[in-house]
Amino acid sequence: MRHAAVGVAGKPMRRIFLWLVVAAVLPFGAAAWGATDPAATLEVSTEPSGGVRATATLLIPAPPPVVQAVLTDYERWPELFSTPMSVTHLERRAGGAVTDLFIKHSFLPGGRRLFCDNQELPEGGLVSTLRGGDFKQYVRTWKVAPDGEHGGTRASFELLVDVDTWAPDWLVAFELRRQLKQHFRLLLEKILARAAGQPLAR
């Protein structure tokens, strides 16, 4: 009986906690959406079978080889995200690498492990697929191609993620949109910094 009482009492407490999280995230998320970012398109939605899918198109004023170099600079991946993370293991191999990340987030009490195989695409881009860790699903795809103007790049992004967390998918989707906006801005900063001193083709 005691366990049942705790379970019933826990439900309203969890609802209260969820709304407190939403109240804290809303102002910051709204401010982030109003800022300039390189994403020409960004769509984030929940999947009927579970998880969240995000797609985006980025127009980047730097040549594809520079974009590819930043995307595959595995040691510096934590610099591309506002969420604290660390590379705990990296094994480079021909055409890609195996990465083991430890990620901390308010939605991930104690942190989560993300163990992935990363395959670099011959035509430009990168596919990261889940090998283990604390995620139910994780597939991230970058495709990189010339934009046809002044040596710039058109990069397409797709992510399917289902993390083992107490948060419902709609809240994960809300937070993921905010995180991706920040991620794309940090990515652009790193790309432009690397491209500095390397004139774009005309």
Residue pairs with C-beta under 8 A, 6 or more apart in sequence:
14 166
18 167
18 168
18 171
21 106
21 167
21 171
22 171
22 174
25 174
25 175
25 178
28 178
29 174
29 175
29 177
29 178
32 178
32 181
32 182
33 177
33 178
33 181
35 181
35 185
37 181
37 184
37 185
37 188
38 58
38 59
38 60
38 184
38 185
38 187
38 188
39 56
39 57
39 58
39 180
39 181
39 184
40 56
40 57
40 58
40 59
41 55
41 56
41 57
42 54
42 55
42 56
42 177
42 180
42 181
42 184
43 54
43 55
43 56
44 52
44 53
44 54
44 173
44 176
44 177
44 180
45 52
45 53
45 54
45 173
46 52
46 53
46 169
46 170
46 172
46 173
47 53
47 160
47 162
47 169
50 136
50 137
50 162
50 169
51 136
51 137
51 160
51 161
51 162
51 169
52 160
52 161
52 162
52 169
52 172
52 173
52 176
53 158
53 159
53 160
54 157
54 158
54 159
54 161
54 176
54 177
54 180
55 156
55 157
55 158
55 159
56 156
56 157
56 158
56 180
56 184
57 154
57 155
57 156
57 157
58 153
58 154
58 155
58 156
58 157
58 184
58 187
58 188
59 147
59 152
59 153
59 154
59 155
60 67
60 147
60 152
60 153
60 154
60 155
60 188
60 191
61 150
61 152
61 192
61 200
62 151
62 152
62 153
62 191
62 192
62 194
62 195
62 200
63 146
63 151
63 152
63 153
63 195
63 198
63 200
63 201
64 124
64 144
64 145
64 146
64 153
66 153
66 191
66 194
66 195
66 198
67 124
67 144
67 153
67 155
67 191
68 120
68 124
68 125
68 126
68 144
69 194
70 80
70 187
70 190
70 191
70 194
71 125
71 126
71 142
71 144
72 97
72 118
72 120
72 126
74 87
74 90
74 92
74 97
74 99
74 118
75 87
75 90
76 190
77 85
77 87
77 99
77 101
78 84
78 85
78 86
78 87
79 186
79 190
80 183
80 186
80 187
80 190
81 179
81 182
81 183
81 186
82 179
82 182
82 183
82 186
83 103
83 104
83 105
83 179
84 103
84 104
84 105
85 101
85 102
85 103
85 104
86 101
86 102
87 99
87 100
87 101
88 100
88 101
88 102
88 113
89 98
89 99
89 100
90 97
90 98
90 99
90 100
91 97
91 98
91 99
95 119
95 120
96 117
96 118
96 119
96 120
96 126
97 118
98 115
98 116
98 117
98 118
98 131
99 114
99 115
99 116
99 118
99 128
100 113
100 114
100 115
100 116
100 133
101 113
101 114
101 115
101 116
102 111
102 112
102 113
102 114
103 111
103 112
103 113
103 114
104 111
105 111
105 112
107 163
107 165
107 166
107 167
107 171
107 172
107 175
108 134
108 163
108 165
112 133
112 134
112 135
112 163
112 164
112 165
113 132
113 133
113 134
114 130
114 133
114 134
114 135
114 138
115 130
115 131
115 132
115 133
116 128
116 129
116 130
116 131
116 138
117 128
117 129
117 131
118 126
118 127
118 128
119 126
119 127
119 128
119 129
120 126
121 127
121 143
121 144
123 143
123 145
124 143
124 144
124 145
125 141
125 142
125 143
125 144
125 155
126 140
126 141
126 142
127 139
127 140
127 141
127 142
128 138
128 139
128 140
128 141
129 138
129 139
130 137
130 138
130 139
134 163
134 164
135 161
135 162
135 163
135 164
136 162
136 163
136 164
137 160
137 161
137 162
138 160
138 161
138 162
139 158
139 159
139 160
140 157
140 158
140 159
140 160
140 161
141 156
141 157
141 158
141 159
142 155
142 156
142 157
143 155
143 156
144 153
144 154
144 155
145 153
145 154
145 155
146 152
146 153
146 154
147 153
147 154
148 154
150 200
150 201
150 202
151 200
151 201
151 202
152 200
159 176
159 180
161 172
161 176
163 172
165 172
167 175
